[in-house]
Structures are given as structure tokens and as C-alpha cells.
């Protein structure tokens, strides 16, 4: 919908059009089925992880506490992006209100994930590098503080960004060449002065992305150095297995995230940008439960117990 601006002759818009995969009309049904499967697998996998962590006493440890938080976050990711994408592919309606776009902008979720991954890497650092003091250092209070801090940081960024975004006016054209509401494409459609929000977002990004990333990298440098000093190959393999799943998740998340935001914003690379965006917004939430369950004996054992109990009840 478009309404005349009282200030000038520019047309003020009240909704955006997410172009998504609209340039592939012949593949709409196939894409719908693919993303529907991804949606079902992602939701089922993450909810199952949360249920196992809550229900199984053996998983009431810091590592699985953070894993439960991560699965909860991945569920939020999925609910933010995929239902809207599925509806668009099925009905062809790609419009979304400006306020709806603000609320579905998931930058704060990405920030929360950066901090959660850093907390998980710190947990693995203490477990491998300071095993004798691990139980005393990584206690329930610290776990709660780290997880709550991760969510609060993301929430504060969301509130600050929304306060500034709500002051902006958006003018034609109203098309966003993406399948979700991303921060930068929205700013480009604003006919207001965006210098302040650009500065604020740059400061927030400069604080809330490098800090958890450096903490994660530092933790793994120390972990790898400690593992290499273990004399027996069996000991090294056992130590590495405790953090291998998390290391894979961190590599996939940061690898695709950096590729998306460091790629030059050219027309040639726009389609590639969408593909990599799909990796960390759609595929990563689906892969995380699979990575943790397939490479983790405790999770597989907990799942085996649940299945056994279910079969006995039947």
C-alpha cells in the first residue's frame, strides 16, 4: 500500500515486497516442498533436543544446558523466516507490512547466537583445559548468567534498532530482493536521514560481533594447544570428540555469515548472497540438531531411552 507524503511529492510506503525466489516461477512448488521438509525437520529436531535436555537427568550439565538454549534459538530463527517464506511460495503473496518487517528482522537472533556459541566454546575450554576446576568454575549460576546475558544482548540490540527504525519513513520502490527482512536492504528504501541509525548499527555490530567471535577463536586456540599436548592418541581423540560437534557448528555459522556480509554487493553476486544467507538462516538450524545427535553418544543414548520407553508403553 502507498500513501502520499505530506512533506513532499514522494510516495510513502506501508508495506514491502520480498522478491525472494519470485524470479523462478517454474520452481515455486518444488521450492515449497523443499522448504516445507526443512521446516518440519528443523522444528522436530530442535524441539526434540530441548525435550531430551529437559527430560534426561544425564543431560543436566552445562554443555547440554547451552545446547538446549541454542536449539530454542534455532526454533526462533525458523519461526521468523520459514512460515512467511512457505506462505509466499504457496500463495504468491510476497507483501509484508513495514512494522511486520521490523519485527521479523532477525539481526538480534544472530547476535544472541554469537554469544551463545562463545559461551559454549568457553564451557569446552574449561572442560578440556581446566578439568580439575571445571565443576567449580562452570556452576549453575555462571551457566544462567552466560545464557541470560546472550539473550539480553540480543534483545537490547532489537529494542535499540526498532526505536531508530520506527522513526524512518520509507518511499518507493518497496521491493527487497531477499527472502527475509534484512537490515541493510530496508535502510536503502528509506527516504529519511539514515546516518544516525547507520552509525548506531555500526557501533553495535563492532561490539557485539567481534567480541564473541574472538572469545570463541581464543577458546579453541587454547583447546587445540591443550589437546596437542596430550601424550596418548586415545586421550587426544577423546578430548577432541567433546568439542568437535560444537566446532563444526561454529565453523558453518561464522563461515557463511562472513561470506554473506563480506561479499561485494554487486548484481552478479546477489544470487550467491541469497544462497549463503539460506545456509545460516535456514540450513544451519536444521543441521545443528543432526550434527549434535549423530556425533554425541549422550544425546543418542537419551534418544534411545525415549524410544524404548515409548515402545514399552505401546
N, C-alpha and C positions, 0 to 999 in steps of 0.2 A: 504494500500500500504506500502511496506517495501523497504528501500534503504540501501545499505551498508554504515556503518560508516567509515569515513576516519581515525578516531583516533584509532580504534581497530576492532576486528572481530565481535563486537556486531551489531545486526540489528536494525537500527533506524527506527521507525515507523512514518508515517504521518497521520494515522487515528486510531481511537479507535473502538472497537465493544462493544456496550451497550447490554449486555446479556438480561437485562430486564426480561421479562416473557417467554423467549425462551425455558425454560425447561418445559413449559406447552403447547406443540403444539396443543393438542386437544381442548384447550380453547381459541385459538387465536381469532376466530370470535366472541365468546361471550365477551371476554375482549375488543375487538374493539368496539362492540356495547355499552358496559357499559361505556367505557371512552368517546365515542362519545356523549352519553347522558350527561355525566358530563361536557364535553366541552361546549355543547350548553347551558346547564342550567347555568353554571358558567359565560360564556360570556354574555348571555342575562341578568342575574341577576345583574351583576356588571355594565354593560352599562346602564341598567335601573336606578340603584341607582344614577349614575353620571348624567344622563339626568334629573331625578327628582330634584336633588340638584341644578342643574343649572337653571332649568325652574321655579320651585316653589319659590315664594318670602318668603313663610313661613319657608322654609328650609335654608334661607340665614343666618345661625347662626354658631358660631364656631364649635359646635358638628357635624353638617352636613357638614361643610367645611372639617373637618378631615375625616369624613366618605366618602366623595367624593374622597379624596386623597387615602384612604385605598382601595376603590373599583378600582381606577386606578392602584394601586399597584398589587391587586389581578388579574387584567386583564393581567398585565405584567408577573406575575407568570405563568398564564395559557398558554400564548403565548410562553413562554420559554420552557415549558415541554410537554404539551399535543399534539400539532400538530406533533412533531417529534415522540412521542410515537404511535400516531394513524397511521402514515405512516409506522412505523416499524411493527406494528401488521398486517397491511393490506398487505404489500409487502414482509415482511420477511427480508428486508434490515435493518440491525441494525448498519451499519457503520456510523461514523461521523468523520469529519476531526479534527485534533488536534486543529487547530485555531477555528473551529466551536464549539468545546467542551469548549474552553476557554471562548468564548463569551456567551455561553448558561449557564455557571456556575452561579447559581443564589444566591450565598452567599451574594452578595451586596443587593439583594432584601430582604433577610431575615433581614439584618441589618437595612434597611430602615423601615421594618415593626416593628421591635423592638422599634425604635424611634417614629414612628407614634402612636403605641399603648401607649407609655409613654406620648406623647403629649395629646392623648385623655383622658388618666386617669388623667392627670394634669387639663385638662379642667373640668372634672367631679368633681375633688377635689375643684376647685374654685367655681363651681356652687352650691355644697352642703355645703361646709364648710365656704365659704365666699360669701354668696348670695348677700349681700348688695353692695359689691365691685366688683362683677363678671363682670359687663358690662365695668367697668373702667379698670380692670386688663386684662381680655381676650378680648382685642380690635383687630381690623383688622390687625394692624401692628404685634402684637405678634403672631397671627394665621399664618400670612405669614412667619414670622421668624421661627416658630416651624416646619411648613411643609417643607419649603425650606431647613432648617437645616437637617431634616430627609433624604431628597433625596440627598443632597450634601454629607452627611456622607457615604451613600451607594455608591454613585458614586466615591468618593475618594478611598474607600476600593477596588472597582472594578479596578480602574486605577492602584493603587499600586500593587495589586495582579497580574494583567495582565502583568505589567512591569517585575515582577520577574518570572512569569510563562513562558513568551516568551523567557527567557534565558535558559530554561531547554531543555534537549534532552530526548526523550522517546524511550525505547527499548522494544523488545518483552519480554513477551507476551503483547498483546494490548487489552485484554478483561477487561471490567469494569463490575462487577457483580451488576449492578444497572440499573434503567430505565431513569436516567438522569446523567449529568456530575457533580459529586460531587468532592469537593476539595481533600479530603484525598485519595480516590481511584486513582485519577490521579497522585498524588505525588508518590504513591507506584510503578507506572510504569516508573518513571523517572530513567535514569541511570546517571544523573548528581548529583552533590552535592546539596542536598535539605536542608542543615542545616540552611542557611540564610533565605530562604522563610518560613521554619517551624517556626523559631524564630519570624520573622515579623508577620506571621499569628497568632501566639500565643499572641503576644503583642496587635495586632488589636482586636482579639477576647476577650482578657482580658479587654479591654477598652470599646468596643462597644456592648458587650452583658450584662455584669453585671450592667453597669450604667443605661441603660433604664429599665432593669428588676427591679432594686432596687427602682428606681423612681416610677415605676408602683405599686410595692408592698407597698411602703410607702404611696402613694396616697390613696390606698384602705384601708390601716390600719386606716388612718385619716378619710376616708369617713365612714367606718363601725362604728368607735367610735362616730362620729357625729350623725349618724343615730340612734344608740342605745340610745343616749341622748334625742332624740325627744320624748316628753311625749305621744302623741297620736299614736295609731296603724295606723290610716289612714295616718298621716304625715310620719311615718316610711315607710309605703308601697309606698307612692308616691315618696319619696326621693330615695328609693331603685330601683324603676322602671326606674328612669332616667339613671341608670348606670348598670342595670342588663344585658342588651344585650352586652355591652362592656366587662363586667366581664366574660361572657360566652366565648366570642371570645378570650380574653386574656388567660383564663384557657386552652382552647383547643389548642391554638397556642403554649404556653410555655410548656404545659404538654407533647404534642407529640414531640416537639423539644428536650426537655431534655431527654425524653425516648430514642430517636434516638442516641443522642451523648453521653449519659451516659451508654448505654447498652454495656456490654463487646463484643468486636469484635471477636466472635467465630463463627465457621461454623454452629453450632446448632442454633444460634440466628440471622443468616444472613437473613433468610426469614422473621423473625419477624421485623427486622430492615427495610426491604423494606415496610412492611405493615404500620409501624408507619411513615416512610418517606412519604408514599402516603397520610397519614392523613393531614400533614401540608403543603404538596406541591400541592395536588390535591383536597382533600375533603374540607379543610378549606376555600379556595377561593370560593367554591360552597356554603358552609354553611353560610358564613358571610352575604351575602345579604338576605338569608332566615331568619336568626336569627334577623337581624335588622328590616326587613319588618314585620315579624309576631309579634314582641314584641314592635313595635313602632307605636303609634297612628298617629304621624305626617306623617310618611312615608306612612302608609296605607291610610290616608286622601289624600295625594298628588297623590297617585296612583289612588284612586277613582276619583279624579278630571280629571286626564288624560284620564281614561276610559270613563267617562261621556262626555268629550269634543269630544272624538273620535266617540262615538256613535251618538252624535248630528250631527257631520259632515257627517256621513253616512246617 
